[in-house]
Amino acid sequence: MFTDVKSIFASKTFWFNIVGFCVMLAEALMDFLPPDWTPVLGVVVTVGNVLLRFKTNSAIALIPPKR
């Protein structure tokens, strides 16, 4: 299915989800957004993740195989 394998750290989807997690964690701990924005933030992260997954054209690995 996938012909190319890249490091997980080169994945836009991985970094998008890390940033989304950090923002949601900060929101939970510091409560800096209005309460009605929390579900919106969840939807934005979910939709962004789905869109990036559709754009995916290579597999990822923690340690990519040597070529």
C-alpha positions as CSV (number, residue, x, y, z in Angstrom):
1,M,0.0,0.0,0.0
2,F,2.6,2.6,1.1
3,T,5.9,2.6,-0.7
4,D,7.7,5.1,1.4
5,V,8.3,5.0,5.2
6,K,9.1,8.2,7.1
7,S,9.9,9.0,10.7
8,I,6.9,9.8,12.9
9,F,8.6,13.1,13.7
10,A,8.3,14.2,10.0
11,S,4.5,13.6,10.1
12,K,2.3,16.7,9.9
13,T,-0.5,14.7,11.4
14,F,1.6,13.7,14.4
15,W,2.6,17.3,15.1
16,F,-0.9,18.7,14.6
17,N,-2.2,16.2,17.2
18,I,0.6,17.0,19.6
19,V,-0.2,20.8,19.3
20,G,-4.0,20.0,19.7
21,F,-3.3,17.9,22.8
22,C,-1.2,20.7,24.3
23,V,-3.8,23.3,23.7
24,M,-6.6,21.1,25.1
25,L,-4.5,20.2,28.1
26,A,-3.6,23.9,28.8
27,E,-7.3,24.7,28.5
28,A,-8.2,22.0,31.0
29,L,-5.6,23.1,33.5
30,M,-5.8,26.9,33.1
31,D,-9.3,27.5,31.8
32,F,-8.3,30.3,29.4
33,L,-11.1,29.8,26.8
34,P,-14.8,30.5,27.3
35,P,-16.6,27.3,28.3
36,D,-18.5,27.1,25.0
37,W,-15.2,27.0,23.0
38,T,-14.0,23.6,24.4
39,P,-16.3,21.5,22.1
40,V,-15.3,23.7,19.2
41,L,-11.6,23.1,19.9
42,G,-12.4,19.3,19.9
43,V,-14.1,19.5,16.6
44,V,-11.3,21.6,15.0
45,V,-8.7,19.0,16.1
46,T,-10.8,16.1,14.9
47,V,-11.5,17.6,11.5
48,G,-7.9,18.7,11.1
49,N,-6.8,15.2,11.9
50,V,-9.2,13.6,9.4
51,L,-8.1,16.0,6.7
52,L,-4.4,15.3,7.3
53,R,-5.1,11.6,7.3
54,F,-6.7,11.8,3.9
55,K,-3.6,13.7,2.7
56,T,-1.3,10.9,3.9
57,N,0.7,9.2,1.2
58,S,3.4,7.3,3.2
59,A,3.6,5.1,6.2
60,I,5.3,6.2,9.4
61,A,7.6,4.4,11.9
62,L,9.3,5.4,15.1
63,I,12.5,4.2,13.6
64,P,12.3,4.1,9.7
65,P,14.0,1.2,8.0
66,K,17.4,1.8,6.6
67,R,17.5,2.1,2.8
